[in-house]
Amino acid sequence: MLARQCSLSETHFRRLFVEYMGMAPAEYLTLVRIQNSCEMIKKSRYSMEEVAQRVGYPTVSTFNRNFRRIVGTSPYQYKKNRENYEGKLMNFKVSAKKGW
């Protein structure tokens, strides 16, 4: 969908995206979703199911798997002890480049 909106082929769009952002579009989306979920976990009382849905995951198992891969722990453990894991997200640089 993004490639179409930019009038590019998917392959060319992906190549340009990786060149500018340092990661594939799907990886970037996952990272943004997990960062947003961390903020929600810190600032709200939503259940993990609600957090998963609000950041765009149709199933909690997919959310849990991606969260654990990026943060290094489950969302439930993060909620209990987030100070131990917050530095993990700082290793990733998510930025918005002009035009993206």
Secondary structure as GFF3:
##gff-version 3
##sequence-region A 1 100
A	DSSP	alpha_helix	2	5	.	.	.	ID=ss1
A	DSSP	alpha_helix	10	21	.	.	.	ID=ss2
A	DSSP	alpha_helix	25	43	.	.	.	ID=ss3
A	DSSP	alpha_helix	48	54	.	.	.	ID=ss4
A	DSSP	alpha_helix	60	71	.	.	.	ID=ss5
A	DSSP	alpha_helix	75	80	.	.	.	ID=ss6
A	DSSP	three_ten_helix	82	84	.	.	.	ID=ss7
A	DSSP	alpha_helix	86	90	.	.	.	ID=ss8
###
